[in-house]
């Protein structure tokens, strides 16, 4: 949620010459709808079910996978994440996250929250991500290049 998952993930995948899969984009492609349209037309519950199905199908893929920020809300997803790869939790200072997300129209849950609500949502998810993460990196103040290098270094030392 604003910590750089997609940007950093794409750069790592290119650098390592492996596929990059963003679960939100994958779901959008499968259903020919944006996440925003799914939330509006089908509801969050249906979207979360689709997210779980996507994770089940994608998790056996070798490469870099960026998940939607809410994927950790379901215990089934947390279990799958932890068991099928190295989970890198990218976080950032909540105020920095709010700044990065400001004006982002692609995130339905964020659009209807004020700064305090966004921080509260982040804190709820942060606890769950820490539960499944093998590696935790705070991207606050890091350039994209520095964040990519840190992820690489930590993954190499984890193996």
TAJOUR-V72160 format. One record per residue. PHI is phi in whole degrees, 0 to 359 (NA if undefined). OMEGA is omega in whole degrees, -180 to 180 (none if undefined). BURIAL is # if it has 9 or more other ideal C-beta (glycine too) atoms within 8 Angstrom, else .. Layout:
((PHI,OMEGA,BURIAL) (PHI,OMEGA,BURIAL))
This chain:
((NA,177,#) (85,-178,#) (268,177,#) (108,-176,#) (306,-176,#) (292,-178,.) (297,-178,.) (292,179,#) (300,179,#) (298,-179,#) (294,178,#) (297,-179,#) (299,178,#) (297,-178,.) (297,-178,.) (270,-179,.) (57,177,.) (233,179,.) (295,172,.) (244,178,#) (232,174,#) (257,-175,#) (300,179,#) (297,178,.) (295,179,.) (300,179,#) (297,178,#) (301,179,#) (294,-179,.) (296,-173,.) (253,179,.) (51,177,.) (217,173,.) (282,176,.) (303,180,#) (302,178,#) (295,179,.) (297,179,#) (300,-177,#) (290,-174,.) (269,-173,.) (248,-179,.) (93,-178,.) (295,-177,.) (301,179,.) (296,178,#) (300,-179,#) (297,176,#) (295,178,.) (295,179,#) (297,178,#) (296,178,#) (299,178,.) (300,-179,#) (299,178,#) (300,-178,.) (286,-174,.) (279,-170,#) (299,178,#) (274,-180,.) (281,175,.) (275,180,.) (153,179,#) (253,-179,#) (241,174,#) (254,-179,#) (261,172,#) (294,-175,#) (301,-177,.) (268,-176,#) (297,-178,#) (282,-178,#) (293,179,.) (262,-180,#) (301,179,.) (303,179,.) (291,180,#) (299,180,#) (298,-180,.) (298,179,#) (301,-175,#) (296,-174,#) (272,-171,.) (249,179,.) (182,175,.) (267,-179,.) (268,177,#) (254,178,#) (266,176,#) (264,179,#) (236,172,#) (206,178,#) (304,-178,.) (307,179,#) (293,176,.) (294,179,#) (298,179,#) (300,179,#) (298,-179,.) (294,-177,#) (274,-177,#) (305,178,.) (85,180,.) (287,-178,#) (274,-175,.) (270,-177,.) (244,-174,#) (301,-178,#) (291,-178,#) (289,-174,#) (302,-176,.) (262,-180,.) (249,171,#) (273,-177,.) (304,-179,.) (297,179,.) (294,178,#) (296,179,#) (297,179,#) (297,178,.) (299,179,#) (299,-177,#) (296,177,#) (298,-178,.) (287,-179,#) (304,180,#) (301,-179,.) (289,177,#) (295,178,#) (297,179,#) (296,-176,.) (257,-173,#) (288,170,#) (275,-178,.) (223,177,#) (236,180,#) (231,176,#) (271,-177,.) (269,180,#) (303,177,.) (79,179,.) (269,171,#) (288,178,.) (300,179,#) (300,-180,.) (295,179,.) (295,178,#) (300,180,#) (298,180,.) (294,178,#) (299,179,#) (303,-179,#) (300,-177,.) (291,178,#) (293,178,#) (299,-178,.) (285,179,.) (283,-173,.) (299,none,.))
